[in-house]
Amino acid sequence: MAIDSDINLSSPNDSIRQRMFELIQRKQLEIVAALEAIEGNDTKFRSDSWERGAEGGGGRSMLIQDGRVFEKAGVNISKVHGVLPPQAVSQMRNDHSKLDLPAGTSLKFFACGLSLVIHPHNPHAPTTHLNYRYFETWDETGKPHTWWFGGGADLTPSYLYPEDAKQFHQAHKDALDKHDVSLYPRFKKWCDEYFLIKHRNETRGIGGIFFDDFDEFDAERSLKLVEDCFNAFLESYPAITRKRMDTPSTDAEKNWQQIRRGRYVEFNLVLDRGTQFGLRTPGSRVESILMSLPRTAGWVYDHHPEPGSREEELLQVLQNPIEWV
Amino acid sequence: MAIDSDINLSSPNDSIRQRMFELIQRKQLEIVAALEAIEGNDTKFRSDSWERGAEGGGGRSMLIQDGRVFEKAGVNISKVHGVLPPQAVSQMRNDHSKLDLPAGTSLKFFACGLSLVIHPHNPHAPTTHLNYRYFETWDETGKPHTWWFGGGADLTPSYLYPEDAKQFHQAHKDALDKHDVSLYPRFKKWCDEYFLIKHRNETRGIGGIFFDDFDEFDAERSLKLVEDCFNAFLESYPAITRKRMDTPSTDAEKNWQQIRRGRYVEFNLVLDRGTQFGLRTPGSRVESILMSLPRTAGWVYDHHPEPGSREEELLQVLQNPIEWV
């Protein structure tokens, strides 16, 4: 993988770019080690490095499939750079108000990030998603234009364990509070709003944190914030999984998990901006983008949980997000 | 269900509208009867009628789930009418060049159609999809603006049986040839192009026929063409299913079927115009739109069939569509 040496750009954020990439490389290995320790036997992640060729950049996908604990778990890092054509710039302008440019403008860009999705077998152990990324643009003369961080982490249980939700949210609140106590409430709300499956009027999971276009702190401080968020995930998710992964489960519970995974697929394929953008971008690696999809999923026509059941308990929370901490 | 009596519009195509709706009501029952006969035991389709309330219209969804032969089979009819807001008109203008109207124009519309998706359990029995619809618009003064028919039918096997593909295509070619021998080649090609999973560079299945914006014949003759296409489906798909539904299969074949169904989900959620349009339309019935999704599906990271295997044989055809007749 040539992704350590193929940056040939110059900007005041040179060192941030480099250090963000080092951070995600390090965190990919730490997360994979934590998950391999949970698997416990000799199961190892498969590692695939890939390059974007002429388009510039590359990445490493690490994956476990049909493991003892994890039905599917993928941890990707990628680094891409090149020129955003005017059409892509105008698509981004909807989301990134700072990209306020004349129509028809091309931009040079650099982006790197880590993203992961973990689907355990056991319906009592939650699915999770995490993504942290850094983005920079320059105008055509090479003048730095804008930069931002984005990302977050969220939990998608099939069965609600309020103590797990609290543990996950508390860890992320603690990480953000170290930087600014106003961040957690904003990022928690943003997460609930982003992961809303609009056509179902329910959220994908019980939330976490989400942010985008973040440049309120200087880059140095933002980088530290991202590192603290990574650590919040490492402190909470593996512990929650260990607690739930051997819970006895029934066929009916497994069936409910399949239905919830169907909803996960609906969100990712219909609504997730990253997936939509990736699938429409020439030269992107489809297998890495769709690594987020579960090994198994299902759709049951017009399914409604029994009133008072644990399935309905979850659905209530997805329809009315809770302040966990 | 009030969908027989709630049309309160007037146009020169009054009788076509009424007769198309009668046709799809009749064909829904014929198709359901053919599928119930294949199930063979006492399994009956569940029938749900629904109304669009203030928006105008309604429909009937008929469904079998976890049957003996069919894992999931849904046959929907619907009839909707009302006012298309300017935004929806401009979305449609991309597809329907005849809707060439000043920006900001609203349109009255009427639409009715039948759509079905059938997913058998047996990996040797193909999934199929069919949809025929009729559409009319009026301008704000009530003056008829345009009308067209659209639809088609296609086959999605997990394992290739060339004789099944030929039988399905031949039946549809025969139906179209009765009206004009130029139709089948055009509609066959249109089908291969429409059901291309762009990000995979493979078609969803082995094709069939697809057309849209069709007003080349008078409405009377178009209606007869649609009826003949319905009959082509009824002559071919049930016979193909009976031939394959008891073929012995292995776990590996079942796994391949799950992967193919994952691709089916990708097409429907990412690319299918009808699904995208439906999920974004307020007041639409999500359960009927997503009835097309399989009961079970799966995603395997970076899956490639063995060279020379039957799985690879199918993939070759999906990457290089064949002239079956």
Boltz contact constraints between the chains, C-beta under 6 A:
constraints:
  - contact:
      token1: [A, 63]
      token2: [B, 301]
      max_distance: 6.0
  - contact:
      token1: [A, 65]
      token2: [B, 301]
      max_distance: 6.0
  - contact:
      token1: [A, 199]
      token2: [B, 279]
      max_distance: 6.0
  - contact:
      token1: [A, 199]
      token2: [B, 286]
      max_distance: 6.0
  - contact:
      token1: [A, 269]
      token2: [B, 269]
      max_distance: 6.0
  - contact:
      token1: [A, 269]
      token2: [B, 270]
      max_distance: 6.0
  - contact:
      token1: [A, 270]
      token2: [B, 269]
      max_distance: 6.0
  - contact:
      token1: [A, 279]
      token2: [B, 199]
      max_distance: 6.0
  - contact:
      token1: [A, 286]
      token2: [B, 199]
      max_distance: 6.0
  - contact:
      token1: [A, 287]
      token2: [B, 302]
      max_distance: 6.0
  - contact:
      token1: [A, 291]
      token2: [B, 301]
      max_distance: 6.0
  - contact:
      token1: [A, 293]
      token2: [B, 299]
      max_distance: 6.0
  - contact:
      token1: [A, 295]
      token2: [B, 298]
      max_distance: 6.0
  - contact:
      token1: [A, 296]
      token2: [B, 298]
      max_distance: 6.0
  - contact:
      token1: [A, 297]
      token2: [B, 297]
      max_distance: 6.0
  - contact:
      token1: [A, 298]
      token2: [B, 295]
      max_distance: 6.0
  - contact:
      token1: [A, 298]
      token2: [B, 296]
      max_distance: 6.0
  - contact:
      token1: [A, 299]
      token2: [B, 293]
      max_distance: 6.0
  - contact:
      token1: [A, 301]
      token2: [B, 63]
      max_distance: 6.0
  - contact:
      token1: [A, 301]
      token2: [B, 65]
      max_distance: 6.0
  - contact:
      token1: [A, 301]
      token2: [B, 291]
      max_distance: 6.0
  - contact:
      token1: [A, 302]
      token2: [B, 287]
      max_distance: 6.0
